Amino acid sequence: AFEAGTVFVSYRRRKKDDRHKPEPFTSLIRCVNTTYDGEFAFEVRDVWVNPELRGQRMGCAMMLHAFVHYSSKQFKNGIVYVPQGMPGADAFFQKVGFRRQVQERLPGRIRRHMY
């Protein structure tokens, strides 16, 4: 079955005195399924890391998990759109392996699958 997308969430270990508090999540990545040049691809829609944990490679670990998950399902490409004026996001995605391509609008060879 073709799934519409995946949300990856990581949690911090709960301390003994925090047993009755909600589980604190530390990072989140949301992806949707699409195609690129006729092959299955995933599109990264949201990436969030707790500000207290930024710089500790949490986002890199989560992206690696997403890459492993999608490659095991035979997805060949990953796509992410970074708006202009976000150099931190641009640097992060290049660091984890995305290549930068400047696009004025969505290329016709990308097809979104919304189920």
C-alpha positions in Angstrom: 0.0 0.0 0.0 1.2 3.5 -0.8 1.2 5.7 2.4 0.5 9.4 2.2 3.5 10.3 4.3 5.4 9.7 7.6 6.0 11.7 10.8 9.2 10.9 12.7 9.3 12.0 16.3 12.0 11.6 18.9 11.5 11.7 22.6 13.7 12.6 25.6 14.0 10.1 28.3 11.8 10.9 31.2 13.4 11.6 34.6 12.1 9.8 37.7 10.5 12.9 39.1 8.7 13.6 35.8 6.7 10.4 35.7 3.3 12.2 35.7 4.2 14.8 33.1 3.6 14.4 29.3 6.4 12.8 27.4 8.6 15.6 26.1 9.4 15.2 22.4 12.7 16.7 21.2 12.4 16.7 17.4 10.0 16.1 14.6 10.2 15.6 10.8 7.1 15.4 8.6 7.4 14.0 5.1 4.9 13.4 2.3 5.1 11.0 -0.6 5.6 12.3 -4.1 7.3 11.3 -7.4 10.2 13.0 -9.1 11.1 12.1 -12.7 8.7 9.1 -12.5 10.4 7.6 -9.4 9.0 7.5 -5.8 10.4 10.4 -3.7 9.7 11.9 -0.3 9.2 15.6 0.3 10.3 17.0 3.6 7.6 19.4 4.8 8.5 20.2 8.4 11.7 19.9 10.6 11.6 21.0 14.2 14.2 20.5 16.9 13.8 21.7 20.5 15.8 25.0 20.7 17.6 23.7 23.8 18.9 20.8 21.8 20.0 22.5 18.6 23.6 22.0 17.6 23.7 18.5 19.1 23.1 16.8 15.7 19.5 15.8 16.6 18.2 17.0 13.2 20.9 15.1 11.4 20.0 11.9 13.2 16.4 12.4 12.4 17.1 13.0 8.7 19.3 9.8 8.6 16.4 7.9 10.1 14.1 9.3 7.3 16.6 8.4 4.6 16.9 4.8 5.9 13.1 4.5 6.2 12.4 5.7 2.7 15.3 3.9 1.0 14.0 0.6 2.5 10.7 1.3 0.7 12.5 1.8 -2.6 12.2 5.6 -2.7 15.0 7.1 -4.9 14.9 10.9 -4.1 14.2 13.3 -1.3 12.9 16.9 -2.0 12.8 19.9 0.3 11.9 23.5 -0.4 13.8 26.2 1.5 12.5 29.7 1.2 15.0 32.4 0.4 16.4 34.2 3.5 16.8 31.0 5.6 20.6 30.4 5.5 20.5 28.1 8.5 17.9 25.8 6.9 19.8 25.9 3.6 23.0 24.9 5.3 21.4 22.2 7.3 19.8 20.5 4.3 23.1 20.7 2.3 24.9 19.2 5.3 22.7 16.2 5.4 23.1 15.6 1.6 20.6 17.6 -0.4 21.8 19.4 -3.4 20.7 23.0 -3.9 18.7 23.9 -7.0 17.2 27.3 -7.5 13.6 27.1 -8.8 11.2 29.9 -9.5 8.2 27.5 -9.3 7.5 23.9 -8.8 9.0 21.8 -11.6 6.4 19.9 -13.8 8.3 16.6 -13.2 7.3 16.6 -9.5 3.9 15.2 -8.8 2.3 15.3 -5.3 0.3 12.4 -4.0 -2.4 13.3 -1.6 -4.5 10.4 -0.3 
